[in-house]
Amino acid sequence: MPSAGSSPRRVMQLAALLAMAAAFCAQLLGALLAQVPVFVTAAAAGLTLDLYLRHRQPALLSMLSRIRFDVTVRQLLRDMLILVGLLRIDGIDPLREQAPLTVALLFVYALHFVCQAGAVLVRRTRTLPVVTRNIDASALRPCAAPPRLLARRPGHRLLTFSVPATTGLLVTAVTGDLHGGAAGIGVSLLLMAAGTVHLATWLLPGKRPANTEQTLEWLDTWLAEYRPTVAMYFSGGTSSAYQANMWLSTLSALDGKPLIVLRERFMVQKIQATDVPILCIPRVSHLFALENSTLAMMLHPANSGKTSQVLRIPSIKHAFTNHGESDKLSSCNPYAKAYDEVWVAGPAARERYRLAEIGVDDKDVVEVGRPQLAPIQPWTGAPESTYTTVLYAPTWEGWDGNPGNTSVILAGENLVRALLDDEGVRLLYKPHPMTGSVDPAAAAADRRIRAMITEAAARRSGPRPDLEAVAEAARRRAELDRLTSSDFRAAADELERMMLQGRPEEGRAALVAAATDAWEEAYWASFPEWEHQIVVTPRLGIYSCFNQSHLLISDVSSVVSDYLHSEKPYAVANTSGMTEADFRASFPTVRAATVLTPDASGVPELLESVRHPEKDLHKEARAELKAHLLGPSDPPSLVRFNAAALALCAEADERRALMTASLMSVIPSQRGPSQDTPAEPAPGADGSPEPANA
């Protein structure tokens, strides 16, 4: 379902396209009929509209490019129609006067194509086979990128540099004086030539980075010097970076030399602030540089089509950690049997794999807990404040169309309405980042829920924190931004970012962690305790929302498993169509939850049990289920996780040693006979030696 604001936007886009078509039609008619005011006005209006849309509605112009009516065709047609109009004006000799203008104008377009060819060459030389972050890549000779207008925006360049030429021709059409056209075209020629020459300087040795061969040699050298032991491998789309970001703190705390290996270039900037070196290797042929390194194992927080490529490296062990654990089928994907080990939080996941019978041996399942849950604060009983903070954090709709995946579509509005009807509730709504990415109904329901919460928040009033609290949150946010954000100029490309994001400052990770805690505390303090909030900023993690809440309402997802670490009350919406008994039997994470139906009729009783813990029937069950889902609290999860990593690294080293020994034993047998010992003749068909001339 289209959003409320999409229809007016589409009307405006259609109007812009119709206006552009009308301008070309008017220019054509004006030129053919020798109506100078008409074709001059139409040409000026068309050029102005093209420039405006180029800056404000580039997506709209991309639609025209798909039908082969791109900016080059439009500008060339615009200028040619002006020349046609000049032919119809008395007093201008087509051969002696207009022909030189036409030739000069063609030179403008020729220079544009030369500049574009140079831009392609520059981009290719600046696109290295690897992209790095937190690594000193100065040996690759990175430098600042050329201006975007020259290197990456050919449409903007042509329109901008053609303005003097088009304007000059229009002046000639109005006045009949050829000097205006000659001056305008001369300026455009000068701009095109100067831009082309300036861009060409990036092809000179002083600005030319390392080539592919040199870059791959540098990669081998860097791997030999850094000597990585454990890496996190990740590949995914633009909205999936959270799956890797949740493991950053765990990876950095492991013994050894950690590394992050990515496959998509854009993902380098999607990874949050970390001191761990980041290496992006897009091509599978270059990925095998890792085979000759000291890298012993890889952690995999997600499955992707490119995962199979790295699994081909025999010298590396692979452990699937997933990006969360839930009772959904996606948490025991048959692809998991491709890994050497599957690391899970606790016994529940081990049992899940055993019952699923997807080919994962029980001996390959390792219980390591969930190290990243350490910041979650434990349950302290009934709410001490006037308001009960409820976190509604539904998951997304998934790929299979199962109505039980998310409660947003069938139950979300009812749940939110029931919560908002209670004057003692403060609601935090944090939808999954991928909500609505598959099913438009989920996106529409999400928009309606946000509108309900916004309206309810506007109706509430009360004392607010003073201006100092708001200013403190802003200061803390600025400090966090300074530590975690890189201030790139608009023209920066990935090579320039590699230059700016070299080796991080010593102790930056600790500073970022402290700044994050300080900002989160100041953020919540800047809002009144009664104000509903829609939490969609990626910087504010869900664990921070956990600590603010007294109750969670969610779906069958890893959010529930993580929330159990606090042992706070939680509820799960049943939109699967199952009975409550079947629902609890099918999903172990629901065993200690209050089950809510799509009509949200059980919300009042649920809130009563949170405010009066003596009415809470699931307290003991939550403690038992926590141990079942997340494993024991002693030894700590990070200790178990690190021990599993060291053990798998040891197995990888042992296998590498056996491979090396096996290879060395084969090499002597492949050597030819000694030069001092004559070779025996090959036997013939009857076993006798073959004749020498056979």
C-alpha positions in Angstrom: 0.0 0.0 0.0 1.5 3.4 -0.9 2.1 5.8 1.8 0.0 8.9 2.3 2.6 11.2 0.9 3.5 9.0 -2.1 0.5 10.1 -4.3 1.3 13.9 -4.2 5.0 13.1 -4.8 4.1 11.0 -7.9 1.8 13.8 -9.1 4.7 16.2 -8.9 7.0 13.8 -10.6 4.5 13.3 -13.4 4.0 17.0 -13.7 7.8 17.5 -14.0 8.1 15.0 -16.8 5.1 16.5 -18.7 6.7 20.0 -18.3 10.0 18.7 -19.7 8.2 17.1 -22.7 6.2 20.3 -23.2 9.4 22.3 -23.2 10.9 20.2 -26.0 7.7 20.3 -28.0 7.5 24.0 -27.7 11.2 24.4 -28.6 10.7 22.3 -31.7 7.6 24.2 -32.9 9.2 27.5 -32.1 12.4 26.5 -34.1 10.4 25.3 -37.1 8.1 28.2 -37.2 10.8 30.8 -36.5 9.1 32.0 -33.4 12.2 33.1 -31.5 10.5 34.0 -28.2 8.9 30.6 -28.1 11.9 28.4 -28.7 14.2 30.6 -26.6 11.9 30.5 -23.6 11.3 26.8 -24.0 15.0 26.0 -24.3 15.8 28.1 -21.2 12.9 26.5 -19.2 14.0 23.0 -20.3 17.6 23.6 -19.2 16.6 25.1 -15.9 14.2 22.2 -15.2 16.8 19.7 -16.1 19.3 21.3 -13.7 16.7 21.5 -10.9 15.7 17.8 -11.3 19.4 16.8 -11.5 19.9 18.1 -8.0 16.5 17.5 -6.4 15.0 14.5 -8.2 17.9 12.4 -9.6 15.8 9.2 -9.3 13.2 10.7 -11.7 15.9 11.4 -14.3 17.2 7.8 -13.9 13.8 6.7 -15.2 14.4 8.7 -18.4 17.9 7.1 -18.7 16.2 3.7 -18.7 14.3 4.6 -21.8 17.5 5.9 -23.5 16.6 9.6 -23.0 19.5 10.4 -20.7 21.1 13.7 -20.0 23.4 13.6 -23.0 20.6 13.0 -25.4 18.4 15.7 -23.8 21.1 18.4 -23.8 22.2 17.5 -27.4 18.6 17.6 -28.6 18.2 21.0 -26.8 21.2 22.5 -28.5 20.5 21.1 -31.9 17.0 22.5 -31.8 18.5 25.9 -31.0 20.7 25.5 -34.1 17.7 24.6 -36.1 16.0 27.8 -34.8 19.1 29.8 -35.9 18.7 28.5 -39.4 15.2 30.0 -39.6 16.3 33.5 -38.5 17.0 36.0 -41.2 20.4 37.6 -41.3 22.4 34.6 -40.2 24.4 32.9 -42.9 24.2 29.1 -42.3 27.6 28.4 -44.0 29.8 31.4 -43.1 28.4 32.3 -39.7 26.5 29.4 -38.1 28.8 26.5 -39.3 31.7 27.6 -37.1 29.3 27.7 -34.1 28.1 24.2 -34.9 31.6 22.8 -35.2 32.7 24.5 -32.0 29.6 23.1 -30.2 30.5 19.6 -31.4 33.9 20.1 -29.9 32.3 20.8 -26.5 30.6 17.4 -26.7 33.7 15.7 -27.9 35.6 17.0 -24.9 32.8 15.9 -22.7 33.2 12.3 -23.9 37.0 12.6 -23.6 36.5 13.7 -20.0 34.1 10.9 -19.4 36.7 8.4 -20.7 39.3 9.9 -18.4 36.8 9.6 -15.5 36.3 5.9 -16.2 40.1 5.3 -16.2 40.5 7.3 -12.9 37.8 5.3 -11.2 39.3 2.0 -12.3 42.7 2.9 -11.1 41.2 4.0 -7.7 39.2 0.8 -7.3 41.6 -1.6 -5.6 40.9 -5.3 -5.2 40.7 -4.8 -1.4 39.2 -2.1 0.8 40.5 -1.6 4.3 39.7 0.1 7.5 41.7 0.4 10.8 44.7 -0.7 8.7 47.7 1.4 7.7 47.4 1.3 3.9 49.8 4.1 3.1 51.9 1.7 1.1 49.1 1.5 -1.5 49.6 5.3 -2.1 46.1 6.4 -1.4 45.3 10.1 -2.0 42.3 12.5 -2.1 39.7 11.8 -4.7 39.1 14.1 -7.7 36.1 16.4 -7.7 32.8 14.5 -8.0 31.7 16.8 -10.9 34.6 15.5 -13.0 34.9 11.9 -11.9 31.5 10.6 -10.9 28.7 12.9 -12.1 28.8 13.1 -15.9 25.2 14.4 -16.1 25.9 17.3 -13.7 29.2 18.0 -15.6 27.6 18.2 -19.0 24.7 20.3 -17.9 26.8 22.7 -15.8 29.6 23.1 -18.4 27.0 23.5 -21.2 25.1 26.4 -19.6 27.4 29.0 -21.1 27.2 27.5 -24.6 23.4 27.1 -24.5 23.0 30.6 -23.0 25.3 32.1 -25.7 23.3 30.5 -28.5 20.1 31.8 -27.0 21.6 35.3 -26.9 22.5 34.9 -30.6 19.0 33.8 -31.4 17.5 36.9 -29.7 20.0 39.5 -30.9 21.2 38.0 -34.2 24.8 38.7 -33.1 27.0 35.7 -33.4 29.5 37.0 -30.8 27.2 35.9 -27.9 27.1 32.3 -29.1 30.9 32.3 -29.8 31.6 33.6 -26.3 29.3 31.1 -24.6 30.7 28.1 -26.5 34.2 29.4 -25.9 33.6 29.4 -22.1 32.1 25.9 -22.3 35.2 24.7 -24.3 37.5 26.2 -21.7 35.6 24.6 -18.8 35.6 21.2 -20.5 39.2 21.3 -21.5 40.3 22.5 -18.0 38.3 19.9 -16.3 39.7 17.1 -18.5 43.3 18.2 -17.9 42.7 18.5 -14.2 41.1 15.1 -14.0 44.0 13.6 -16.1 46.5 14.5 -13.3 45.0 11.6 -11.3 46.5 9.3 -13.9 50.0 10.6 -13.3 52.4 8.6 -11.1 52.2 11.1 -8.2 48.4 10.5 -7.8 48.2 6.9 -9.1 47.6 4.3 -6.4 49.0 0.7 -6.4 47.8 -1.6 -9.2 46.1 -4.9 -8.6 49.3 -7.0 -8.5 51.0 -4.6 -6.1 47.9 -4.5 -3.9 47.7 -8.2 -3.6 51.4 -8.4 -2.8 50.8 -5.8 -0.1 47.9 -7.9 1.3 50.1 -10.9 1.6 52.7 -8.8 3.4 50.2 -7.3 5.8 48.7 -10.7 6.6 52.2 -12.0 7.3 53.0 -9.1 9.6 49.7 -8.9 11.5 49.3 -12.7 11.8 45.5 -12.9 12.3 44.2 -15.9 14.2 40.4 -15.5 14.3 38.1 -13.6 11.9 34.5 -12.7 11.6 33.2 -13.3 8.0 30.2 -11.3 6.9 28.3 -10.7 3.6 24.9 -9.2 3.3 22.7 -6.3 2.2 22.5 -2.7 3.3 20.0 -3.4 6.2 21.8 -6.5 7.5 24.9 -4.9 9.1 23.3 -5.2 12.6 24.0 -8.9 12.3 27.7 -8.3 12.3 27.7 -5.3 14.6 26.3 -7.3 17.5 29.5 -9.4 17.6 32.1 -6.6 17.5 32.6 -6.4 21.3 32.9 -10.2 21.6 35.4 -10.4 18.7 37.6 -7.7 20.1 37.7 -9.4 23.5 39.0 -12.7 22.2 42.6 -13.9 22.7 44.7 -13.6 19.6 44.6 -11.3 16.6 41.1 -10.6 15.4 40.1 -9.6 11.9 36.8 -8.7 10.1 36.5 -10.0 6.6 33.7 -8.5 4.4 32.7 -9.1 0.8 30.7 -6.0 -0.2 32.5 -2.6 -0.5 29.6 -0.6 1.0 29.6 -2.7 4.1 33.0 -1.3 5.2 31.3 1.9 6.3 28.3 0.0 7.8 30.4 -1.6 10.5 30.2 0.4 13.7 33.2 1.8 15.5 35.7 -0.8 16.3 39.5 -1.2 16.7 39.5 -4.5 14.9 41.1 -4.4 11.4 38.5 -4.6 8.6 39.4 -6.2 5.3 36.9 -6.2 2.4 37.8 -8.7 -0.4 35.0 -8.6 -3.1 36.4 -11.1 -5.6 36.6 -14.8 -4.6 39.9 -15.3 -6.5 41.5 -12.8 -4.2 39.9 -14.3 -1.1 42.3 -17.2 -1.2 45.1 -14.9 0.0 43.7 -15.9 3.4 44.7 -19.5 2.8 48.4 -18.7 3.1 48.0 -16.6 6.3 48.0 -17.6 9.9 44.2 -17.2 10.1 43.0 -20.3 11.9 39.2 -19.9 12.2 36.2 -17.8 11.1 33.0 -16.8 12.9 29.9 -16.6 10.8 27.0 -14.6 12.2 24.9 -15.1 9.1 24.4 -17.4 6.0 24.8 -15.8 2.6 25.3 -16.9 -1.0 29.0 -15.9 -0.7 29.6 -18.0 2.4 30.3 -21.1 0.4 33.2 -19.4 -1.3 35.2 -19.0 1.9 34.3 -22.5 3.1 36.5 -23.8 0.3 39.7 -22.7 2.1 40.8 -26.0 3.8 43.3 -24.4 6.2 40.6 -22.4 8.1 38.0 -23.8 10.5 34.5 -22.3 10.5 32.0 -21.8 13.3 28.4 -20.6 12.8 27.4 -18.3 15.6 24.2 -16.9 14.0 23.1 -13.3 14.8 20.5 -14.4 17.4 18.7 -17.5 18.6 15.0 -18.1 18.4 12.6 -21.0 17.9 12.0 -20.1 14.3 13.1 -22.6 11.6 15.7 -20.1 10.4 17.7 -20.7 13.6 18.4 -24.3 12.6 19.0 -23.9 8.8 20.3 -27.0 7.0 23.1 -24.9 5.7 24.6 -25.0 9.2 26.0 -28.5 8.5 28.5 -26.9 6.1 30.4 -25.4 9.1 32.9 -27.3 11.2 31.0 -26.3 14.4 27.8 -24.6 15.3 28.0 -22.4 18.3 24.9 -21.9 20.3 23.9 -20.2 23.6 22.6 -23.2 25.6 21.0 -26.6 25.7 17.8 -25.4 24.1 19.5 -24.8 20.8 21.4 -28.1 20.9 18.0 -29.8 21.4 16.6 -27.7 18.5 19.2 -29.0 16.1 18.8 -32.5 17.3 15.0 -32.5 16.8 15.3 -30.7 13.4 17.4 -33.6 12.0 19.1 -31.4 9.4 22.4 -33.2 9.4 24.2 -31.3 12.2 26.0 -33.8 14.4 25.6 -33.2 18.1 29.3 -33.4 18.6 29.7 -30.3 16.4 27.3 -28.2 18.5 29.2 -26.1 21.1 27.4 -24.2 23.9 29.1 -20.8 24.4 26.4 -18.6 25.8 25.7 -15.1 24.5 28.7 -12.9 25.5 27.1 -9.6 24.2 24.3 -9.9 26.8 26.5 -8.7 29.6 25.2 -5.0 29.5 21.6 -6.2 30.2 20.6 -5.3 33.8 18.8 -7.9 35.9 15.2 -7.7 37.1 14.6 -5.8 40.4 10.9 -6.4 40.9 7.9 -4.1 40.6 8.4 -0.7 38.8 9.5 2.0 41.3 8.4 4.9 39.1 4.8 6.1 38.4 4.9 4.6 34.9 5.4 1.1 33.7 7.7 1.1 30.7 6.7 -1.5 28.1 8.9 -2.3 25.2 7.1 -3.5 22.1 9.8 -5.0 19.8 8.2 -7.1 17.1 10.3 -9.0 14.6 9.9 -8.7 10.8 7.7 -10.7 8.5 10.4 -13.0 7.1 10.7 -14.5 3.7 8.2 -17.4 3.9 4.9 -15.4 4.4 4.1 -17.2 7.7 1.6 -15.0 9.6 3.2 -16.2 12.8 6.5 -14.5 12.1 5.5 -11.0 13.1 2.7 -9.6 15.2 2.8 -6.2 13.5 0.2 -7.1 10.8 -2.4 -9.1 12.8 -1.9 -7.9 16.4 0.3 -4.8 16.4 -2.4 -2.1 16.4 -4.5 -3.9 19.0 -1.5 -4.4 21.3 -0.4 -0.8 21.0 -4.0 0.5 21.5 -4.4 -1.6 24.6 -1.1 -0.3 26.0 -1.9 3.3 25.2 -5.3 3.0 26.9 -3.5 2.4 30.2 -2.6 5.8 31.7 0.2 4.3 33.7 2.1 2.9 30.7 5.0 4.5 28.9 5.4 2.7 25.6 8.7 2.2 23.7 8.2 0.9 20.2 11.2 -0.5 18.4 10.3 -2.3 15.2 12.8 -4.6 13.4 14.9 -2.7 10.9 13.7 -5.0 8.1 10.0 -4.5 8.9 8.0 -4.1 5.6 10.9 -5.0 3.4 9.0 -8.1 2.0 5.3 -7.6 2.9 3.8 -4.1 2.2 1.1 -4.9 4.7 3.7 -5.0 7.5 5.1 -1.6 6.3 1.5 -0.1 6.3 0.8 -1.5 9.8 4.1 -0.1 11.1 3.2 3.3 9.8 -0.2 3.2 11.5 1.3 2.1 14.8 3.8 5.0 14.6 0.9 7.4 14.0 -1.0 6.0 16.9 2.0 6.4 19.3 2.8 9.9 18.0 -0.8 11.0 18.5 -1.0 9.5 22.0 2.3 11.2 22.9 1.0 14.6 21.8 -2.0 14.2 24.1 0.2 13.7 27.2 1.7 16.5 29.2 3.7 16.9 32.4 7.0 18.1 33.7 9.9 17.8 31.4 13.6 17.6 32.1 15.3 21.0 32.2 17.3 22.4 29.3 20.5 21.3 30.9 19.5 17.7 30.6 18.7 18.2 26.9 22.0 20.0 26.4 23.9 17.3 28.2 22.4 14.7 25.8 23.4 16.8 22.8 27.0 17.2 24.2 27.3 13.4 24.8 25.9 12.7 21.3 28.5 15.1 19.8 31.3 13.4 21.7 30.1 10.0 20.6 29.9 11.2 17.0 33.4 12.6 17.2 34.7 9.2 18.3 32.7 7.0 16.0 32.0 9.0 12.8 34.4 9.9 10.1 33.9 13.4 8.6 34.3 12.7 4.9 34.0 15.3 2.4 31.3 14.8 -0.3 33.8 13.8 -3.0 35.6 11.2 -0.9 35.7 7.7 -2.5 36.7 4.5 -0.9 40.4 5.0 -1.5 40.3 8.4 0.2 38.4 6.8 3.1 41.1 4.1 3.4 43.6 6.9 3.7 41.6 8.7 6.5 40.6 5.5 8.3 44.0 4.0 8.9 45.3 2.6 12.1 43.0 3.7 15.0 44.2 5.6 18.0 45.3 3.6 21.0 42.5 2.8 23.4 39.8 4.2 21.1 37.5 1.2 21.7 37.4 1.8 25.5 36.7 5.5 24.9 33.8 4.6 22.5 32.3 2.2 25.1 32.5 4.8 27.8 31.1 7.5 25.5 28.2 5.2 24.4 27.2 4.5 28.0 27.3 8.2 28.9 25.2 9.1 25.9 22.6 6.5 26.5 22.2 7.6 30.1 22.0 11.3 29.0 19.6 10.3 26.2 17.0 8.7 28.5 17.4 11.5 31.1 16.5 14.1 28.4 12.9 12.7 28.1 10.2 12.7 30.7 9.3 9.4 32.2 5.7 9.6 30.8 6.6 10.2 27.2 6.0 7.4 24.6 8.8 6.9 22.2 9.4 5.4 18.8 13.0 4.1 18.8 14.4 3.7 15.3 17.8 5.3 15.6 20.4 2.6 14.9 22.8 4.1 17.5 20.4 3.3 20.4 20.7 -0.5 20.8 17.9 -2.7 21.9 19.8 -3.7 25.0 19.5 -0.1 26.2 15.8 -0.4 25.6 15.8 -3.6 27.7 17.3 -1.7 30.6 14.6 1.0 30.4 11.7 -1.4 30.3 9.8 -3.3 32.9 8.1 -5.6 30.4 8.7 -6.9 26.9 6.1 -7.7 24.3 7.6 -9.4 21.2 7.3 -12.4 18.8 9.1 -15.7 18.6 12.5 -14.2 18.0 16.0 -13.9 19.4 14.8 -10.7 21.2 12.9 -12.9 23.6 16.0 -15.1 24.3 18.2 -12.1 24.9 15.6 -10.4 27.2 15.5 -13.6 29.3 19.0 -12.7 30.5 17.3 -10.0 32.7 14.6 -12.4 34.0 12.1 -9.6 33.6 8.5 -10.5 32.6 7.8 -10.8 28.9 4.9 -11.7 26.6 4.8 -13.3 23.2 2.0 -12.6 20.7 0.5 -15.7 19.1 -0.5 -14.9 15.5 0.3 -18.4 14.2 -3.3 -19.7 14.5 -2.2 -22.4 17.0 -3.9 -23.0 20.3 -2.0 -21.7 23.3 -1.0 -25.2 24.3 0.4 -26.0 20.9 2.1 -22.6 20.7 3.9 -23.2 24.0 4.8 -26.8 23.0 6.2 -25.7 19.7 8.3 -22.8 20.9 10.4 -23.4 24.0 11.0 -19.6 24.5 7.3 -19.2 25.1 7.2 -21.5 28.1 7.9 -18.7 30.6 5.9 -16.1 28.8 2.4 -14.7 28.9 0.8 -15.6 25.6 -1.2 -12.7 24.0 -3.9 -13.3 21.4 -4.2 -11.0 18.4 -7.1 -9.1 20.0 -4.7 -8.1 22.9 -7.4 -9.0 25.5 -4.8 -10.2 28.0 -2.9 -6.9 28.2 -4.6 -5.6 31.4 -3.9 -8.7 33.3 -0.3 -8.8 32.1 0.3 -5.2 33.3 -1.2 -6.1 36.7 1.3 -9.0 37.1 4.2 -6.7 36.3 3.1 -4.1 38.9 2.4 -6.7 41.5 5.1 -9.4 41.3 3.1 -11.6 43.7 0.7 -12.2 40.8 3.5 -13.1 38.4 3.1 -16.8 37.7 6.2 -17.1 35.5 9.0 -15.9 37.7 10.5 -19.3 38.5 10.0 -20.5 35.0 11.9 -17.6 33.6 15.0 -18.4 35.8 14.8 -22.0 34.6 14.3 -21.1 31.0 17.2 -18.6 31.1 19.6 -21.4 32.0 18.1 -23.7 29.3 18.3 -21.1 26.6 21.5 -19.2 27.5 23.5 -21.8 29.4 25.0 -21.4 32.9 26.2 -18.1 34.2 29.4 -19.6 35.6 31.9 -19.6 33.9 30.9 -16.4 32.2 29.8 -16.6 28.6 32.8 -14.7 27.3 35.2 -17.2 29.0 33.4 -20.1 27.3 33.3 -18.4 24.0 37.0 -17.6 24.1 37.8 -21.2 25.1 35.8 -22.5 22.2 37.7 -20.2 19.8 41.1 -21.3 21.2 40.1 -24.9 20.8 39.0 -24.5 17.3 42.1 -22.6 16.4 44.2 -25.4 17.8 42.3 -27.9 15.7 43.0 -25.7 12.6 46.7 -25.5 13.4 46.8 -29.3 13.9 45.1 -29.9 10.5 47.4 -27.4 8.8 50.4 -29.2 10.2 49.1 -32.5 9.0 48.4 -31.0 5.5 52.0 -29.7 5.4 53.5 -33.0 6.5 51.4 -34.8 3.9 52.5 -32.5 1.2 56.1 -32.8 2.1 55.9 -36.6 2.0 54.4 -36.5 -1.5 57.0 -34.1 -2.9 60.0 -36.6 -2.9 57.9 -39.2 -4.7 57.2 -36.8 -7.5 60.9 -36.2 -8.2 62.3 -37.8 -11.4 65.1 -40.4 -11.4 68.6 -39.3 -10.4 70.8 -38.1 -13.2 73.4 -40.6 -12.0 71.1 -43.6 -12.3 69.9 -44.6 -15.8 66.2 -45.0 -16.1 64.9 -48.5 -16.7 63.1 -48.9 -20.1 59.3 -49.1 -20.0 57.9 -52.6 -20.4 56.2 -53.7 -23.6 52.9 -55.3 -23.9 54.3 -58.7 -23.1 56.3 -57.4 -20.2 59.6 -57.2 -22.0 61.4 -54.0 -22.4 60.3 -51.7 -25.2 62.8 -51.2 -28.0 64.6 -47.9 -27.8 63.0 -46.8 -31.1 59.5 -47.8 -30.2 
